[in-house]
Amino acid sequence: MSEKLLVVSDSPTDRVIIQKILHDSEIITACDSSEVRRHLDENPDIDLIILDITMPNMAGFQILNDLKSDTRYTNTHILILTNYDEPESEVKGLKLGAADYIRKPLNTESLKVRIGIHLKLIRIQQLYEQRMHEHSVTFDALFQQAPIGIAISHAGESLTAGSNNWISINPIFEQITGRTSEEIMELGWEKITHPDDLVADRNNFERLQSGQIRSYAMEKRYIRPDNTMVWVHMIVAPINLSGKHKSSHICLIQDITERKAIERVVNESERSKAVLLDNLPGMMYRCFFDKDWTMQYVSNGCFELTGYSPGRLLYNRDLSYNDLILPKYQNWLWERWEKAVYEHTKLTEEYEIITASGETKWVWEQGQGIYDENGQIVALEGLIIDITDRKNNEIRLKYLNEKNPETGLLNLRSFELIYAENYHLDTESKRAAIMVNLRRFSAINSVYGYRFGVKLIQDIAKCLISLVSEDRLLFHIANDQFVFYMVNYRDKQNLNHFCERIIRTLDTGIAQKTFCFNIGILEIDKYTCDDAENVLKRVMSASKQINDHERFGYCIFSNAMEQKQQREITILNALTETLSKEQDPSLFMVYQPILDFKTNEIAGFEALARYKNDDLGEISPIEFIPIAESSQLMGLLGKRIMRIVFAFAAYISREGYHPIAFYINISAIQLLSETFLSDVNELIRETGVVPRNLTFEITESVFANNYQEINEKLDKLKTMGIKIAIDDFGTGYSSLARQRELNVDCLKIDKYFINKLIHVRTENAITGDIISMAHKLGHWVVAEGVECEKQRQYLMENNCDMMQGYLYSKPLAEQAAIDLLNQSVNHCRIRYKAN
């Protein structure tokens, strides 16, 4: 479709030039004002007017003024032709309403480009107006034909009689209430609301208008003209219609009268049945056949059995019955029920549940499926009773035969029996044995005494028990030896990672840091490891491969030992090569945001080191950091990491962002280095970083040795302006009582305590107590590993200062971290002005 242009000029030459340049468009010409009017009347679809205001025989400015004074042409685009040396004419024309000006003599390319731009803008405007019209038509159709009642209003106060604040009410709204729009606006919603529902509705509406809530939903009754009641489910929420309607809102209603009537009938039936069922021992139930065991009915015996009132389990209102079943029984019980339903038989099983108080109970359940006329399952019904006392007696007798009396763990005999049974029954799953061997245990008994040795073994057992799972059993086979028997693990790396977990658990859980452990690993081959004796021989052999000078170490039996050693050499060589270069992208940092609870702004980033090798791929810091520490590379690596982070922190500061703190992990080896403080000063001068924007993170374990020396260094760092944080607090050497002696500013609560907030009742969690005591000691608190809303809510309620974790963001590369800062609504970017 070609454009239509009106060219107004008394110069034939100019008209010809314009027609030749715009030969693809339809051109209409005019020489005087009368022709202009005639052409506009005959061609209302003219897209653009080119008006020559330099015409000696025609008053161009008068034509421009007349057109812009006529409401029909107010929005018409007009370009004026001016002389090159008359800028005052250009200003005058623009003031009168011209969209742009073109200077004479006319330049062919310039004229074509500028007119093309304006034609494109006109087409965009027309397309926008067309789409706005289409959206309006669509909205009106949806509003009128929607199957629910809709009312839109703007009201400064609650709608009362005669306020006439409704903007629009759709037909379904009129149908549900039995009143016309005029009647509703005349009476006001308060007059047609049932008195018993009015107070709650009015309170909700006032809270909505004051901004306390973003929306509300409720069930209420409307009074129809014939005084009958209609039950509705109503949702009310703000809606932004335009700038002048500051308190507009939308009301959606759905007729639920029939549902409420059914509920009344069901309630009567349930009340009669409850009289009988509530006198039976235990808990009677009826539930859907789903993995949550969604309860349709629960007898009052539920409270005595579980500690929860029946209403909290109905339709999974607060929790499902499956949440009460110990995880190890959940899939097993589902499979047992599937079999019973398939075979149309009764189910009778014993399993454990967790009550509201955290107590574990053994229960006996008997139930059966309820089927429709087509044989399809519709529900389950049954009885669950407490059998804890009987089960405990059985367990006590079994314990004496299968457990180590000092630690309560399964003993050597149990390992032999379980291994033999598993060996013959399970020939497909991957299996492994991991031995944790306490070195020089006889010497410990000689020096410290037998009772001390027993207490140490019990402490080790408590640490290792935390790593037990359904596929990972723990055995105490000798005084100084523990064995994990694992099934269904993924691969060797999975075993390595588990050993690292063992090391971290023992390192943080055993207060005495002078004891050493060897860890041996054996991937079980069913053809050679045909009995438990061979398994224990091989895994013990692997554990003995650890050098005596290592406090912790682990080794995989067989060819894996060579592969592991070769890998460590490869990583060491790669790190050495990387650190020999001034810059190498193989070593890089990612940054996890730290969010301030009070401002809801990003207050800082924790810098996390990453290493990627062309041959080995991305290497976990859990792997390459220990190699660096054991090979005298930690000093160079730590300095390289600080240089990268300091430079990025300085860049963020120079770019004018709100002060951002950068948290950097510092190892004990770095702190104890004689050049550490001078290295820090050197890097501060080199990068220009502001020291107060730096926070050094140290683990509690660094205070186990050289406490005084490290504390003095921390004091010097604080004098420089650098903040000190204790990382992974609560799992290591220090305590809150000792924090007063330490030169630290911040505690970072270990993820262990944050994870606990998911599984324990909030009133039983000690995380809030740690926060409170830390504040009393003058420290701010950062919660690590926050991954769900329940954790965040608890931390806010207990006045935690900051959080980091996947709930807000994963660790980010530098540019992604900057992008996140730019996206933050509450973050103001300040540009510093030159003095």
C-alpha positions in Angstrom: 0.0 0.0 0.0 1.6 3.3 -1.1 1.5 6.5 1.0 -0.6 9.5 0.1 1.1 12.9 0.4 -0.1 16.5 -0.2 2.6 18.9 -1.4 1.7 22.6 -1.0 4.0 24.9 -2.9 3.7 27.6 -5.6 7.0 26.5 -7.1 6.5 24.1 -10.0 10.2 23.1 -9.8 9.9 22.1 -6.2 6.8 20.1 -6.8 8.4 18.3 -9.7 11.5 17.5 -7.6 9.4 16.1 -4.8 7.2 14.0 -7.2 10.3 12.5 -8.8 11.9 11.7 -5.4 8.8 10.1 -4.0 7.6 8.4 -7.2 6.5 5.3 -5.2 4.0 7.4 -3.3 0.7 9.0 -4.4 1.4 12.7 -4.7 -1.3 15.4 -4.6 -0.2 19.0 -5.2 -1.8 22.4 -4.2 -0.8 26.0 -5.0 -3.0 27.9 -2.6 -5.1 27.5 0.6 -8.4 26.8 -1.2 -6.8 23.9 -3.1 -5.4 22.6 0.3 -8.9 22.6 1.8 -10.5 20.9 -1.3 -7.9 18.2 -1.4 -8.2 17.5 2.3 -11.9 17.2 2.1 -11.7 14.8 -0.9 -8.8 12.8 0.6 -9.3 12.2 4.3 -6.6 9.5 4.2 -3.7 11.8 3.4 -0.7 10.6 5.4 1.6 13.6 5.3 1.5 17.2 4.2 4.7 19.0 2.9 4.1 22.7 3.2 6.4 25.4 1.7 6.3 28.4 4.0 8.7 30.4 1.7 6.1 30.9 -1.0 6.0 34.6 -2.0 2.4 34.3 -3.3 1.0 32.2 -0.6 0.8 32.7 3.2 2.4 29.4 4.3 2.4 30.2 8.0 -1.3 31.1 7.8 -2.1 27.7 6.2 -0.1 25.9 8.9 -1.9 27.8 11.6 -5.4 27.2 10.1 -4.7 23.4 9.8 -3.5 23.0 13.4 -6.4 25.1 14.6 -8.9 22.7 13.0 -9.5 19.6 15.2 -9.8 17.4 12.2 -6.1 18.0 11.4 -4.6 18.4 14.8 -2.7 15.1 14.6 -1.8 15.3 10.9 1.9 15.2 10.3 3.1 18.4 8.5 6.7 19.0 7.3 7.6 22.5 6.3 10.0 23.7 3.6 12.2 26.6 4.8 15.1 28.6 3.3 18.6 27.6 4.5 19.3 31.0 6.0 16.0 31.5 7.8 16.2 29.6 11.1 13.7 31.8 12.7 11.1 30.5 10.2 11.9 26.9 11.3 11.4 27.8 15.0 8.1 29.6 14.2 6.9 26.6 12.2 7.7 24.1 14.9 5.9 26.2 17.5 2.8 26.3 15.2 2.7 22.5 15.2 4.9 21.3 12.3 6.5 17.9 12.9 9.8 18.8 11.2 11.4 21.1 8.6 13.4 20.6 5.4 15.7 23.3 4.2 15.9 24.5 0.6 17.4 24.1 -1.8 16.2 20.6 -1.7 18.7 17.7 -1.4 17.4 14.6 -3.0 18.8 12.0 -0.6 18.1 14.0 2.5 14.5 14.7 1.5 13.9 11.0 0.7 15.3 9.8 4.0 13.6 12.3 6.2 10.2 11.9 4.6 10.7 8.1 4.8 11.3 8.3 8.5 8.2 10.3 9.1 6.1 8.0 7.0 7.4 5.0 9.0 6.5 6.7 12.3 3.0 7.4 10.9 2.5 3.8 10.0 3.7 2.7 13.5 1.2 5.0 15.1 -1.6 3.8 12.9 -0.7 0.2 13.7 -0.6 0.9 17.4 -4.1 2.6 17.3 -5.5 -0.4 15.4 -4.1 -2.9 17.9 -5.4 -0.8 20.8 -8.9 -0.9 19.2 -8.6 -4.7 18.7 -7.6 -5.2 22.4 -10.5 -3.1 23.5 -12.9 -5.2 21.5 -11.4 -8.4 22.9 -11.6 -7.2 26.5 -15.3 -6.1 26.0 -16.1 -9.6 24.6 -14.4 -11.4 27.4 -15.9 -9.2 30.1 -19.4 -9.7 28.8 -19.1 -13.4 28.1 -17.0 -14.5 31.1 -18.6 -17.4 33.0 -17.9 -15.7 36.3 -19.2 -12.5 37.8 -16.9 -9.5 37.3 -17.2 -6.0 38.7 -14.6 -3.2 38.2 -14.7 -0.1 40.3 -12.7 2.8 41.6 -13.7 3.9 45.1 -11.9 5.9 47.7 -14.0 4.3 50.4 -16.1 1.2 50.8 -18.9 1.2 48.3 -22.0 2.4 50.0 -25.5 3.2 48.9 -25.7 5.8 46.1 -21.9 6.1 45.8 -22.0 5.3 42.1 -18.4 4.2 42.0 -18.8 1.1 39.9 -17.2 1.4 36.4 -18.7 -1.8 35.0 -20.6 -4.9 36.0 -21.0 -7.9 33.7 -24.2 -10.0 33.1 -23.1 -13.0 35.2 -22.5 -10.7 38.2 -26.1 -9.4 37.7 -27.4 -13.0 37.3 -25.7 -14.3 40.5 -26.9 -11.4 42.7 -30.3 -11.2 41.0 -29.9 -7.5 40.6 -29.2 -5.1 37.7 -26.1 -2.9 37.6 -28.3 0.1 38.5 -29.7 -1.6 41.5 -26.3 -2.7 42.7 -24.8 0.8 42.4 -27.9 2.3 44.0 -27.8 0.0 47.1 -24.1 -0.5 47.4 -22.5 -3.9 48.2 -22.8 -3.5 51.9 -26.6 -3.5 51.7 -26.7 -6.7 49.6 -24.1 -8.6 51.8 -25.4 -10.9 54.5 -24.9 -9.2 57.9 -22.9 -12.2 59.2 -20.3 -11.8 56.5 -20.2 -8.0 56.4 -17.7 -7.3 59.1 -15.1 -9.7 57.7 -15.7 -8.3 54.1 -15.4 -4.7 55.3 -12.2 -5.4 57.2 -10.6 -7.1 54.3 -11.6 -4.3 51.9 -10.1 -1.7 54.3 -6.9 -3.6 54.6 -6.8 -3.9 50.8 -7.2 -0.1 50.3 -4.6 0.7 53.0 -2.0 -1.5 51.3 -1.7 -4.1 54.1 -2.7 -6.9 51.7 -2.4 -7.3 48.0 -5.7 -9.2 47.5 -8.2 -11.2 49.5 -10.6 -14.1 48.9 -13.5 -15.3 51.0 -16.8 -17.1 50.9 -19.8 -14.9 51.5 -23.5 -14.5 51.0 -25.4 -12.0 48.9 -29.0 -11.2 49.6 -31.2 -11.4 46.5 -34.3 -9.2 46.0 -36.6 -12.1 47.1 -34.5 -12.4 50.4 -32.9 -15.7 49.4 -29.2 -16.2 49.9 -26.6 -17.0 47.3 -23.2 -18.3 48.4 -20.3 -17.0 46.3 -16.5 -17.5 46.3 -15.2 -13.9 46.0 -11.7 -12.6 45.1 -11.0 -8.9 45.3 -7.7 -7.3 44.1 -6.4 -3.9 43.0 -6.4 -3.2 39.3 -4.5 -0.4 37.6 -6.9 1.2 35.0 -5.3 4.6 34.6 -3.4 7.2 36.4 -6.5 9.1 37.6 -8.1 6.0 39.3 -5.8 5.6 42.3 -7.8 2.9 44.1 -9.4 0.9 41.3 -10.1 -2.7 42.1 -11.7 -5.8 40.5 -14.2 -8.2 42.2 -14.6 -11.8 40.8 -17.5 -14.0 42.1 -18.5 -17.6 41.5 -21.8 -19.2 42.6 -21.0 -22.0 45.1 -24.5 -22.3 46.6 -24.9 -25.9 45.4 -21.6 -26.9 46.8 -22.4 -25.4 50.2 -25.7 -27.4 50.3 -23.8 -30.6 49.6 -21.3 -29.8 52.4 -24.1 -29.4 54.9 -25.5 -32.9 53.9 -22.1 -34.5 54.1 -21.4 -32.8 57.5 -24.6 -34.3 58.9 -23.6 -37.8 57.7 -20.0 -37.4 59.0 -21.3 -36.3 62.4 -23.3 -39.4 62.8 -20.4 -41.6 61.8 -17.9 -39.8 64.0 -19.9 -40.7 67.1 -19.2 -44.4 66.4 -15.7 -44.1 65.1 -14.4 -41.7 67.7 -14.8 -44.4 70.4 -12.6 -46.9 68.6 -8.9 -47.1 69.5 -6.4 -45.5 67.2 -7.3 -43.5 64.1 -10.0 -44.4 61.6 -9.6 -42.9 58.1 -10.9 -42.6 54.6 -8.5 -41.3 52.0 -7.9 -41.0 48.3 -5.6 -43.5 46.7 -2.7 -41.1 46.1 0.9 -40.9 47.3 0.0 -38.2 49.9 -2.8 -40.4 51.3 -5.1 -37.3 51.0 -7.5 -37.7 53.9 -11.3 -37.2 53.3 -12.1 -38.3 56.9 -10.0 -38.7 60.0 -11.4 -39.7 63.4 -10.6 -37.8 66.6 -8.2 -40.6 67.6 -5.8 -38.8 65.2 -4.7 -36.4 67.9 -3.7 -39.0 70.4 -1.9 -41.0 67.7 -0.1 -38.2 65.8 -0.3 -35.1 68.0 -2.2 -33.3 65.1 -5.9 -32.4 65.2 -7.9 -34.2 62.5 -8.6 -30.9 60.6 -4.9 -30.3 59.9 -4.7 -33.5 57.9 -8.0 -33.2 56.0 -7.3 -32.6 52.3 -3.6 -31.9 53.3 -4.6 -28.6 54.8 -1.4 -28.2 56.8 0.4 -31.5 56.0 -0.4 -34.8 54.4 -0.4 -38.2 56.2 2.6 -39.1 54.0 4.5 -36.3 55.7 4.2 -38.3 59.0 5.5 -41.5 57.6 9.3 -42.0 57.9 10.8 -41.5 54.5 12.3 -45.0 54.4 8.8 -46.4 54.5 7.0 -44.1 52.1 7.7 -45.9 48.8 7.5 -49.3 50.4 4.1 -48.6 51.9 2.9 -47.2 48.5 4.0 -50.4 46.8 2.3 -52.6 49.4 -1.0 -50.7 48.9 -0.7 -50.9 45.1 -0.4 -54.7 45.4 -3.4 -54.9 47.8 -5.6 -52.7 45.5 -4.6 -54.6 42.4 -5.5 -57.9 44.1 -8.5 -56.5 45.9 -7.1 -57.8 49.3 -6.7 -56.2 52.7 -3.5 -54.6 53.7 -1.9 -55.2 57.1 1.5 -53.6 57.8 3.8 -52.1 60.5 5.9 -49.0 60.0 7.0 -45.8 61.7 5.6 -42.3 61.8 6.8 -39.0 63.2 4.4 -37.2 65.6 3.9 -33.5 66.0 6.3 -33.5 69.0 9.0 -35.2 66.9 8.5 -38.5 68.6 8.8 -41.7 66.4 6.0 -44.2 66.8 5.5 -47.7 65.5 2.0 -48.1 64.1 0.0 -51.1 62.8 -2.3 -50.4 59.9 -5.1 -52.5 58.4 -7.2 -51.3 55.6 -8.8 -52.1 52.3 -9.9 -50.4 49.0 -13.4 -49.1 48.2 -14.4 -49.7 44.6 -17.1 -48.4 42.3 -19.4 -50.6 40.2 -16.8 -50.8 37.5 -14.2 -52.1 39.9 -12.2 -48.9 39.9 -10.7 -47.8 43.2 -12.3 -44.6 44.6 -10.9 -44.5 48.2 -9.2 -46.4 51.0 -10.6 -47.0 54.5 -8.9 -48.5 57.5 -7.6 -48.2 61.0 -4.1 -47.2 62.4 -3.1 -47.9 66.0 0.0 -47.4 68.1 2.2 -50.5 68.7 5.3 -48.7 69.9 5.6 -50.5 73.2 5.4 -54.0 71.7 7.8 -53.0 68.9 10.3 -51.5 71.3 10.5 -54.8 73.2 11.2 -56.7 70.0 13.8 -54.2 69.0 15.5 -54.3 72.4 16.0 -58.1 72.2 17.3 -57.8 68.6 19.7 -55.0 69.6 21.5 -57.1 72.2 22.4 -59.6 69.4 23.2 -57.3 66.5 24.7 -54.0 68.0 28.0 -52.8 69.4 27.2 -52.0 73.1 29.4 -48.9 73.2 28.1 -47.1 70.1 24.8 -48.9 69.4 25.9 -49.5 65.8 25.5 -52.8 63.9 28.5 -55.0 64.8 30.8 -57.3 62.8 28.3 -60.2 63.0 25.6 -58.1 61.5 27.8 -57.0 58.7 28.6 -60.6 57.8 24.9 -61.6 57.9 23.7 -58.6 55.9 26.5 -59.0 53.3 25.9 -62.7 52.8 22.1 -62.1 52.3 22.7 -59.1 50.0 25.4 -60.9 48.0 23.0 -63.8 47.1 19.9 -61.7 46.6 21.2 -58.6 44.9 23.5 -59.3 42.0 22.8 -56.2 39.9 23.2 -53.1 42.0 26.6 -51.4 42.5 28.0 -52.0 46.0 30.9 -50.7 47.9 32.5 -50.8 51.4 34.2 -47.8 53.0 36.3 -48.3 56.1 37.1 -45.4 58.5 40.1 -46.4 60.6 41.3 -44.4 63.6 45.1 -44.5 63.6 47.1 -45.3 66.7 44.1 -46.0 68.9 46.1 -48.2 71.3 48.4 -45.3 71.9 45.4 -43.0 72.6 44.2 -45.5 75.3 47.7 -45.6 76.8 48.1 -41.9 77.0 44.6 -40.7 77.8 43.0 -43.8 79.4 40.4 -46.3 78.4 37.3 -44.1 79.3 38.7 -41.3 77.1 39.1 -43.8 74.3 35.5 -45.0 74.7 34.2 -41.5 74.7 36.2 -40.6 71.5 34.8 -43.7 69.7 31.3 -42.7 70.7 31.8 -39.2 69.4 33.1 -40.6 66.1 30.1 -42.8 65.9 27.7 -39.9 66.4 29.4 -38.0 63.6 29.3 -40.9 61.2 25.6 -41.8 62.0 24.6 -38.5 60.4 25.8 -39.9 57.1 23.6 -43.0 57.2 20.8 -43.4 54.7 18.6 -46.1 53.3 21.3 -47.1 50.8 24.2 -46.6 53.2 24.5 -48.7 56.4 27.1 -48.1 59.1 28.8 -50.9 61.1 31.2 -50.7 64.1 33.3 -53.8 63.4 36.2 -53.2 65.8 37.2 -50.7 68.5 38.9 -48.4 66.0 37.2 -49.4 62.8 33.9 -48.4 61.2 32.5 -49.6 57.8 29.9 -48.1 55.6 28.2 -50.6 53.3 26.8 -48.8 50.3 24.4 -49.9 47.6 23.0 -48.2 44.5 25.7 -45.5 44.4 26.5 -43.9 41.0 30.2 -44.1 40.4 33.7 -43.7 41.8 33.3 -40.0 42.0 30.2 -40.5 44.2 32.4 -42.6 46.5 35.1 -39.9 46.6 32.6 -37.2 47.4 31.2 -39.3 50.2 34.6 -39.8 51.7 35.1 -36.0 51.6 31.8 -35.8 53.5 33.2 -38.2 56.1 36.3 -36.1 56.4 34.4 -32.8 56.8 32.0 -34.4 59.3 34.9 -35.8 61.5 36.9 -32.6 61.1 34.1 -30.4 62.3 32.5 -32.8 64.7 35.5 -34.0 66.8 36.8 -31.2 69.0 40.2 -32.9 69.5 42.1 -32.1 66.3 45.2 -34.3 66.9 43.6 -37.6 65.9 44.1 -39.0 62.4 41.9 -41.2 60.2 42.5 -43.4 57.2 39.6 -44.2 54.9 39.7 -47.2 52.5 37.3 -47.7 49.6 36.4 -50.9 47.9 34.1 -51.3 44.9 32.7 -54.8 45.4 33.2 -57.3 42.6 30.8 -60.2 43.0 33.2 -62.6 41.4 36.1 -62.0 43.8 34.4 -60.6 46.9 32.3 -63.6 47.7 32.3 -63.2 51.5 32.6 -60.5 54.1 36.1 -61.6 55.1 37.5 -60.8 51.7 35.7 -57.5 51.6 37.2 -56.4 54.9 40.7 -57.5 53.9 40.6 -55.5 50.7 39.1 -52.3 52.2 41.6 -52.4 55.1 44.4 -52.7 52.6 43.2 -49.6 50.8 43.0 -47.7 54.1 46.6 -48.5 54.8 47.8 -46.7 51.6 47.4 -43.3 53.3 50.6 -41.5 54.3 51.0 -41.1 58.1 51.7 -37.4 57.8 48.1 -36.9 56.5 45.5 -36.2 59.2 42.8 -37.4 56.9 43.0 -39.5 53.7 41.2 -42.0 51.6 42.2 -44.5 49.0 40.3 -46.7 46.6 41.4 -50.3 46.3 42.7 -51.7 43.0 43.4 -49.8 39.8 41.5 -46.8 41.0 44.5 -45.9 43.2 46.7 -45.3 40.2 44.0 -43.3 38.4 43.4 -41.1 41.5 47.1 -40.4 41.9 47.5 -39.6 38.2 44.6 -37.2 38.4 46.0 -35.4 41.4 49.3 -35.0 39.5 47.5 -33.7 36.5 45.5 -31.2 38.5 48.7 -30.1 40.4 50.6 -29.7 37.1 47.6 -27.7 35.6 47.4 -25.5 38.7 51.1 -24.9 38.6 51.0 -23.9 35.0 48.0 -21.7 35.6 49.7 -19.9 38.5 52.9 -19.4 36.5 51.0 -17.2 34.1 50.1 -13.6 35.0 46.6 -14.2 33.7 44.9 -17.5 32.9 41.1 -17.8 32.4 41.2 -21.4 33.7 41.0 -20.0 37.2 37.9 -17.8 37.6 35.5 -16.6 40.2 31.7 -16.7 40.5 29.8 -14.6 42.9 26.8 -15.6 45.0 24.6 -12.6 46.1 24.1 -11.8 49.8 20.7 -10.2 50.4 20.0 -7.7 53.2 16.7 -8.6 54.9 16.0 -5.0 56.1 16.4 -3.3 52.7 15.8 -6.3 50.5 18.9 -5.1 48.5 22.0 -6.9 47.5 24.4 -6.1 50.3 27.3 -8.2 49.0 28.7 -11.2 47.1 30.5 -14.3 48.3 33.4 -15.0 45.9 33.8 -18.6 45.0 36.8 -20.0 43.1 36.3 -22.2 40.1 38.8 -24.0 37.9 38.4 -25.5 34.5 41.0 -27.5 32.7 41.0 -28.3 29.0 41.6 -32.0 29.6 39.8 -32.5 32.9 36.9 -30.1 32.5 35.5 -28.2 35.5 37.2 -29.2 38.7 35.5 -28.7 42.0 37.2 -26.5 44.6 36.7 -29.4 47.0 39.3 -31.2 44.9 41.8 -28.6 43.7 42.0 -26.5 46.9 43.3 -29.5 49.1 45.8 -30.3 46.3 47.0 -26.7 46.4 47.2 -26.8 50.2 49.2 -30.0 50.3 51.6 -29.0 47.5 52.7 -25.5 48.7 50.6 -23.8 46.0 48.0 -22.4 48.4 49.8 -19.1 48.9 50.0 -18.4 45.2 46.5 -19.6 44.6 45.1 -17.6 47.4 46.9 -14.4 46.2 45.6 -15.0 42.6 42.0 -15.4 44.0 42.3 -12.2 46.1 43.7 -10.2 43.1 40.7 -11.3 40.9 38.1 -10.5 43.6 39.8 -7.2 44.7 39.8 -6.0 41.1 36.1 -6.8 40.6 35.2 -5.1 43.9 37.1 -2.0 42.9 35.4 -2.0 39.5 31.9 -2.2 41.2 32.9 0.7 43.5 34.2 2.8 40.6 31.0 2.2 38.6 29.1 4.0 41.4 27.0 1.2 42.8 25.8 1.3 46.4 28.6 0.0 48.6 28.8 -3.8 48.0 30.7 -6.1 50.4 32.8 -8.9 48.9 33.2 -12.0 51.1 36.4 -14.0 50.4 37.4 -17.4 51.8 40.8 -17.4 53.4 42.5 -20.7 54.4 44.5 -21.3 57.5 47.6 -21.8 55.4 47.2 -18.3 54.0 46.6 -16.7 57.4 49.7 -18.4 58.8 51.9 -17.3 55.9 54.5 -14.7 56.9 53.7 -12.6 53.8 49.9 -12.7 54.1 49.4 -9.2 55.5 51.9 -7.6 53.1 50.3 -9.5 50.2 46.9 -8.0 51.2 48.4 -4.5 51.4 50.1 -4.9 48.0 46.9 -6.0 46.3 44.9 -3.2 47.9 47.3 -0.7 46.4 47.5 -2.5 43.1 43.7 -2.8 42.5 42.5 0.3 44.3 39.8 -1.7 46.2 38.3 0.0 49.3 39.2 -2.2 52.3 35.9 -1.6 54.0 34.2 -3.4 51.1 36.1 -6.6 51.9 35.1 -9.3 54.3 37.5 -12.3 54.9 35.8 -15.6 55.7 37.7 -18.0 57.9 36.5 -21.4 59.2 36.2 -22.2 62.9 38.9 -24.9 62.5 41.7 -22.3 62.0 41.5 -21.5 65.7 42.3 -25.1 66.6 46.0 -24.4 66.4 48.0 -21.1 66.6 44.9 -19.3 68.1 46.9 -16.3 69.4 48.8 -15.7 66.2 45.7 -15.9 64.0 43.7 -13.7 66.3 46.5 -11.0 66.2 46.5 -11.1 62.4 42.8 -10.7 62.3 43.1 -7.6 64.5 45.6 -6.1 62.0 43.2 -6.9 59.1 40.4 -5.1 61.0 42.7 -2.1 61.6 43.1 -1.9 57.8 39.3 -1.7 57.5 38.7 -5.3 56.4 35.8 -7.1 58.1 36.2 -10.7 59.4 33.5 -13.4 59.2 33.5 -16.9 60.6 32.3 -19.3 57.9 30.2 -22.4 58.5 29.6 -21.3 62.1 28.4 -24.0 64.5 30.1 -27.0 63.0 33.6 -26.6 64.1 36.0 -25.6 66.9 34.8 -22.3 68.2 31.7 -21.5 70.3 29.5 -18.5 70.9 31.1 -18.1 74.3 34.5 -17.6 72.7 33.3 -15.2 70.1 33.8 -12.3 72.5 37.6 -13.0 72.4 37.9 -13.2 68.7 38.5 -10.3 66.3 35.5 -11.0 64.1 32.5 -9.0 62.9 30.2 -11.5 61.4 28.9 -15.1 61.8 27.9 -17.1 58.7 25.5 -19.8 60.0 26.3 -23.1 58.4 23.9 -24.6 55.9 23.4 -27.5 58.4 21.3 -25.3 60.7 19.4 -23.7 57.8 18.5 -27.2 56.4 17.2 -28.1 59.8 14.5 -25.4 59.5 12.8 -27.5 56.9 12.5 -30.7 58.9 11.9 -29.5 62.5 9.2 -27.3 64.0 10.3 -23.7 64.2 9.9 -23.6 67.9 12.4 -26.4 68.3 15.0 -24.9 66.0 18.1 -23.3 67.7 19.0 -21.1 64.7 17.1 -18.2 66.2 19.0 -18.5 69.4 22.4 -18.4 67.6 21.3 -15.2 65.8 20.2 -13.6 69.1 23.4 -14.5 70.9 25.5 -13.4 68.0 23.8 -10.0 68.0 24.4 -9.6 71.7 28.1 -10.2 71.0 28.1 -7.4 68.4 28.2 -9.5 65.3 26.0 -9.4 62.2 24.7 -12.7 60.9 24.5 -14.2 57.4 22.5 -17.4 56.8 24.1 -19.7 54.2 22.3 -22.1 51.9 18.8 -20.6 52.0 16.8 -22.6 49.5 13.1 -22.3 50.4 10.6 -19.7 51.6 10.1 -21.4 54.9 13.7 -20.8 55.8 13.7 -17.2 54.7 10.5 -16.5 56.7 12.0 -18.0 59.8 15.2 -16.0 59.5 13.3 -12.8 59.0 11.2 -13.5 62.0 14.3 -14.1 64.1 16.0 -10.9 62.9 18.8 -12.4 60.8 20.7 -9.7 59.0 21.4 -11.3 55.6 21.0 -14.4 53.6 22.5 -16.2 50.6 21.4 -19.3 48.7 19.6 -20.6 45.7 16.2 -19.2 46.9 17.6 -15.8 45.7 20.3 -16.7 43.3 22.9 -19.3 42.4 26.6 -18.1 42.1 27.0 -15.9 39.1 29.8 -14.9 36.7 30.9 -11.3 36.8 28.7 -9.9 34.1 25.6 -11.8 35.4 26.3 -10.4 38.9 26.4 -6.8 37.4 23.2 -7.5 35.5 21.5 -8.6 38.7 22.6 -5.4 40.4 21.2 -3.4 37.5 17.9 -5.3 37.8 17.5 -4.7 41.5 14.6 -2.3 41.9 15.9 -0.9 45.2 19.4 -0.4 44.1 20.3 3.2 43.2 23.3 3.6 40.9 25.3 6.7 41.8 27.4 8.5 39.3 30.3 10.3 40.9 30.9 13.8 39.6 34.3 15.3 39.0 35.5 17.8 41.6 
